[in-house]
């Protein structure tokens, strides 16, 4: 397997150098940009200039992408697989732009890794194929031979190696997601036994139990976390900690309880109307719509999508499209929009504008600037506010160009 690495600020800032020795079935590993000779030898990599990289056939390569500003370039080269390594926003970047396009990068990737547990958990609630590349366990979970080195693996390295091996073989790797959740769950449950009144530890234990589908066990941890938050005067946790109980109730199928809990956590008239809508769905036997909406309102878009995908009603497809948009799965959202099977309540002009904006974004992300601008300008003939998308696209282009210039200069 051939791998190519696209760093954000060059090889010096690449945080996963040891991981390169663990890449399964590795043939060659190429880094775009300059690499010191010693590092080329130590990590068995070679460097390539940006110009020379663009002349290669990347359909033979698995790309490792560490910046959202590479997405347009990498998409246009059609690699065999894309691995996204998500990082916190660097100090010199616009956080809103970086975070949004990191989400889009994750949506395009075949598999996603991150050393940040916060990013990891957020992504686990958005999509599948997410792996944590950090941990605390001192135990050895296996070993890998690389050249003359024998590398002893910790838990997350073993899981990452096995997941990548599955991807390279075209096999599913969900089982390794669950293995990692089990390990993280045990870590926080054990830690909670030592620190029973720690709000964050209890909340994380509850989160991993929830991801494992063990909401009946997770409830007491999130209640404990909520109580500790209130006792320490953190009173803005009703719509986070307490509302989480509604998603747990939905997971076990107690939808009446889920709606009641959610109703307690809301204040605005819009949110109260949502409660009325969900009760109407429940009265009409639309249990899956209620369940999916409770998941969405708790930002568990992955569970909402899994619930909605088998359904065929126009209402369910409209909700599914909304979840695709929230998770930046623009191609899937566009497909549903163009099928014309969405809820009849959707205004036709709004649908047209949304379709054009989504299409323009897809064109931009695949390095088709003329088609992107044409779609956005067409949208502005219906809704002038669509011009803000051109501003955003221009800002993204500028950030990507700055990164490419720095890589080209470095090479």
C-alpha positions in Angstrom: 0.0 0.0 0.0 1.3 3.4 -0.9 0.6 6.3 1.4 0.9 10.1 0.9 0.9 12.6 3.8 -0.5 16.1 3.5 0.6 18.1 6.6 -0.8 21.5 7.6 2.4 23.4 8.5 4.9 20.9 7.1 6.5 17.8 8.4 7.9 19.5 11.5 4.3 19.9 12.9 3.1 16.4 12.0 2.1 14.9 15.3 1.8 11.2 14.3 5.3 10.3 13.2 5.4 7.1 15.2 2.1 6.0 13.7 3.8 5.9 10.2 5.8 2.9 11.3 2.5 1.2 12.2 0.8 1.6 8.8 -0.3 -1.8 7.6 0.9 -3.2 4.3 3.1 -0.2 3.7 5.0 0.0 0.5 6.1 3.6 0.3 5.3 6.6 2.4 5.6 10.0 0.7 5.4 13.4 2.5 4.4 16.5 0.5 6.9 19.1 1.4 10.4 19.1 2.8 11.6 16.4 5.2 15.0 16.4 6.9 17.3 13.6 5.7 17.6 12.1 9.2 13.8 11.9 9.5 13.5 10.3 6.1 15.8 7.6 7.4 14.3 7.3 10.9 10.7 7.1 9.7 11.4 5.4 6.3 9.6 8.2 4.3 10.6 10.3 1.3 9.6 13.8 0.4 8.1 15.2 -2.8 7.5 18.7 -4.0 4.0 20.0 -4.5 4.5 20.3 -8.2 5.8 16.7 -8.6 3.0 15.4 -6.4 0.4 16.8 -8.7 1.9 14.8 -11.6 1.4 11.5 -9.8 -1.6 9.1 -10.2 -3.0 9.3 -6.7 -5.6 6.6 -7.4 -2.8 4.2 -6.2 -2.4 6.0 -2.9 -4.0 6.2 0.4 -3.8 9.9 1.5 -3.3 11.0 5.1 -4.8 14.5 5.3 -4.0 16.7 8.3 -5.6 20.0 7.3 -9.1 20.9 5.9 -7.3 23.2 3.4 -6.0 20.2 1.5 -9.5 18.9 0.9 -10.1 20.6 -2.5 -6.7 19.4 -3.8 -7.0 15.9 -2.6 -10.5 15.4 -3.8 -9.6 16.4 -7.3 -6.8 13.7 -7.4 -9.2 10.8 -6.5 -7.1 8.8 -4.0 -7.8 5.2 -3.3 -8.6 6.0 0.3 -8.6 9.1 2.4 -7.5 9.1 6.1 -8.4 12.3 8.0 -6.4 13.3 11.0 -8.4 16.0 12.8 -6.6 18.6 14.9 -7.6 21.5 17.1 -7.6 24.8 15.4 -4.1 26.3 15.2 -3.7 29.8 16.8 -3.1 31.5 13.4 -6.3 30.2 11.8 -9.9 31.3 11.9 -11.6 28.9 14.3 -15.0 29.0 12.6 -13.6 28.3 9.2 -11.2 25.6 10.4 -13.8 23.7 12.4 -16.4 23.8 9.7 -14.1 22.5 7.0 -12.6 19.9 9.4 -16.1 18.6 9.7 -16.4 18.5 5.9 -13.0 16.7 5.7 -14.3 14.1 8.1 -17.4 13.6 6.1 -15.3 12.9 2.9 -12.8 10.6 4.6 -13.0 6.8 4.7 -11.6 6.7 8.3 -10.9 9.5 10.8 -8.4 9.7 13.7 -7.7 12.4 16.3 -5.7 12.7 19.5 -8.3 15.0 21.0 -11.0 13.2 23.0 -13.3 16.1 22.7 -13.1 16.1 18.9 -13.3 12.3 19.0 -16.6 12.2 21.0 -18.1 14.9 18.9 -17.4 13.0 15.7 -18.6 9.7 17.2 -22.0 11.4 17.5 -21.9 12.5 13.9 -20.5 9.7 11.8 -18.9 6.2 11.8 -15.3 5.3 11.4 -13.9 7.5 14.1 -10.8 6.5 16.2 -9.1 8.1 19.2 -5.3 8.2 18.8 -4.4 8.8 22.4 -4.8 7.0 25.7 -3.6 6.3 29.2 -3.2 2.5 29.4 0.4 1.3 30.1 -0.4 -2.2 28.9 1.0 -3.7 25.6 -1.7 -4.9 23.2 0.5 -6.4 20.5 3.6 -5.6 18.4 4.5 -4.7 14.9 7.9 -5.2 13.1 9.1 -2.4 11.0 12.5 -2.9 9.4 14.8 -3.7 12.2 12.5 -2.3 14.9 10.0 -4.2 17.0 7.2 -1.8 18.1 5.1 -2.7 21.1 1.6 -1.3 20.7 -0.7 0.3 23.3 -4.4 0.0 23.0 -5.2 2.8 20.6 -2.3 1.9 18.3 -3.4 -1.7 18.1 -7.0 -0.6 17.3 -5.8 1.9 14.7 -3.6 -0.7 13.0 -6.4 -3.2 12.9 -9.0 -0.7 11.6 -6.6 0.4 8.8 -5.9 -3.2 7.9 -9.6 -3.8 7.5 -10.0 -0.7 5.3 -7.1 -1.8 3.1 -8.8 -5.1 2.6 -12.2 -3.5 1.8 -13.6 -4.9 5.0 -15.8 -3.2 7.6 -14.1 -2.0 10.8 -17.0 -1.1 13.1 -15.9 -3.9 15.5 -12.8 -1.9 16.4 -14.9 1.2 17.1 -16.7 -0.8 19.8 -13.5 -2.2 21.2 -12.2 1.3 21.7 -15.5 2.4 23.3 -15.3 -0.6 25.7 -11.7 0.4 26.7 -12.6 4.0 27.2 -15.8 3.1 29.1 -13.9 0.9 31.5 -11.3 3.6 32.0 -13.9 6.2 33.1 -16.1 3.8 35.1 -13.0 2.7 37.1 -11.9 6.3 37.5 -15.4 7.2 38.6 -15.1 4.6 41.4 -12.1 6.5 42.7 -13.6 10.0 42.1 -17.3 9.5 42.6 -18.2 13.2 42.8 -16.3 14.4 39.7 -18.8 15.7 37.2 -16.6 15.4 34.1 -15.6 11.8 34.8 -19.2 10.7 35.4 -20.3 12.5 32.2 -17.6 10.7 30.1 -18.5 7.4 31.6 -22.2 8.0 30.7 -21.2 9.0 27.2 -19.3 5.8 26.5 -22.0 3.7 28.0 -24.5 5.4 25.8 -22.4 4.9 22.7 -22.3 1.2 23.6 -26.1 1.1 23.8 -26.1 0.7 27.6 -28.3 3.7 28.5 -29.9 1.8 31.4 -26.5 1.8 33.0 -25.5 5.3 31.8 -28.4 7.1 33.5 -27.0 7.1 37.0 -23.7 8.5 35.8 -25.2 11.4 33.9 -27.6 12.1 36.9 -24.5 12.2 39.2 -22.7 14.5 36.8 -25.8 16.9 36.6 -26.1 17.0 40.4 -22.4 17.8 40.8 -22.6 20.6 38.2 -25.6 22.1 40.0 -23.9 21.8 43.4 -20.9 23.7 42.1 -23.2 26.5 40.7 -22.8 25.5 37.0 -26.5 26.1 36.3 -26.4 26.2 32.5 -26.3 22.4 32.2 -30.1 21.7 31.8 -29.9 21.6 28.0 -26.8 19.5 28.0 -26.5 17.1 31.0 -30.2 16.8 31.9 -31.4 16.7 28.3 -28.9 13.8 27.6 -31.4 11.7 29.7 -34.0 12.1 26.9 -31.6 10.6 24.4 -31.0 7.7 26.7 -34.7 7.2 27.1 -35.2 7.2 23.4 -32.4 4.6 23.0 -34.3 2.1 25.2 -37.6 2.9 23.4 -39.3 4.9 26.2 -40.4 7.8 23.9 -43.0 9.3 26.2 -40.3 9.7 28.9 -37.9 11.1 26.3 -40.4 13.8 25.3 -41.1 14.7 28.9 -37.4 15.1 29.8 -36.8 17.1 26.7 -39.8 19.4 27.5 -38.3 20.2 30.9 -35.0 21.3 29.3 -36.4 23.9 26.8 -37.5 27.5 27.1 -38.2 29.1 23.8 -41.5 29.0 21.9 -39.8 27.3 19.0 -38.6 24.5 21.2 -42.0 24.1 22.9 -43.6 23.8 19.4 -41.1 21.0 18.7 -42.4 19.2 21.9 -46.0 19.5 20.6 -44.9 18.2 17.2 -43.2 15.2 18.7 -46.3 14.4 20.8 -48.4 14.5 17.7 -46.0 12.1 16.0 -46.2 9.7 18.9 -50.0 9.9 19.0 -50.0 8.9 15.3 -47.6 6.0 15.8 -44.6 7.7 14.2 -42.3 6.3 16.8 -39.2 6.4 14.7 -39.6 10.1 13.8 -39.8 10.9 17.5 -36.7 8.8 18.3 -34.7 10.3 15.5 -35.7 13.8 16.5 -34.8 13.3 20.1 -31.4 12.0 19.0 -30.9 15.0 16.7 -31.9 17.5 19.5 -29.1 15.9 21.6 -26.7 16.3 18.7 -26.5 12.5 18.2 -26.8 12.8 14.4 -25.3 9.4 13.8 -28.1 7.6 15.7 -30.7 9.9 14.0 -29.4 9.0 10.5 -29.4 5.3 11.3 -33.0 5.5 12.5 -34.3 7.5 9.5 -32.5 5.8 6.6 -34.9 2.7 6.5 -38.0 5.0 6.4 -39.7 6.1 3.2 -42.1 8.9 4.1 -41.6 12.4 2.9 -41.4 13.6 6.5 -38.6 11.1 7.4 -36.6 12.1 4.2 -36.9 15.7 5.1 -35.5 15.0 8.6 -32.8 12.8 7.1 -31.8 15.6 4.8 -31.5 18.0 7.8 -29.2 15.5 9.6 -27.1 15.1 6.5 -26.7 18.9 6.3 -25.8 19.1 10.0 -23.0 16.5 9.4 -21.9 18.1 6.1 -22.8 15.1 4.0 -23.6 17.4 1.1 -23.8 14.8 -1.6 -26.3 12.8 0.4 -28.3 15.9 1.2 -28.4 16.9 -2.5 -29.5 13.4 -3.6 -32.5 13.6 -1.3 -33.3 17.2 -2.3 -33.3 16.2 -6.0 -35.4 13.1 -5.5 -38.3 15.4 -4.9 -39.6 13.2 -2.1 -39.2 15.6 0.8 -42.0 16.9 3.0 -44.6 18.9 1.1 -44.1 21.7 3.7 -40.8 22.6 2.2 -41.2 25.8 0.1 -40.1 25.2 -3.6 -38.0 28.4 -3.8 -36.1 27.5 -0.5 -35.5 24.0 -1.9 -34.1 25.4 -5.1 -31.7 27.8 -3.3 -30.6 25.1 -0.9 -30.0 22.7 -3.8 -27.9 25.3 -5.7 -25.9 26.2 -2.6 -25.1 22.6 -1.8 -24.2 21.9 -5.4 -21.9 25.0 -5.4 -20.1 23.8 -2.3 -19.6 20.3 -3.8 -18.2 21.8 -7.0 -15.8 24.0 -4.9 -14.6 21.0 -2.8 -13.9 19.1 -6.0 -11.9 22.0 -7.5 -14.5 23.0 -10.0 -14.5 26.8 -9.4 -16.4 27.8 -12.5 -19.3 25.4 -11.8 -19.2 26.5 -8.1 -19.5 30.2 -8.8 -22.2 29.6 -11.4 -24.4 27.6 -8.9 -24.0 30.3 -6.2 -24.8 33.2 -8.5 -27.9 31.4 -9.8 -29.0 31.0 -6.2 -28.6 34.8 -5.6 -31.2 35.4 -8.3 -33.7 33.8 -5.9 -32.2 34.8 -2.6 -29.7 37.6 -2.3 -28.3 36.4 1.0 -26.7 33.5 -0.9 -23.9 35.9 -1.7 -22.4 35.2 1.8 -21.5 31.7 0.5 -19.3 33.3 -2.1 -17.6 35.3 0.7 -17.0 32.1 2.6 -15.7 30.2 -0.4 -13.3 33.0 -1.1 -12.0 33.0 2.4 -11.5 29.2 2.2 -9.7 29.6 -1.1 -7.4 32.2 0.4 -6.5 30.0 3.4 -5.8 27.1 1.2 -3.6 29.2 -1.1 -1.6 30.4 1.9 -1.0 26.9 3.0 -0.1 25.7 -0.5 2.4 28.6 -0.9 4.1 27.8 2.3 4.4 24.1 1.3 5.7 25.1 -2.2 8.2 27.5 -0.6 9.3 24.8 1.9 9.9 22.3 -1.0 
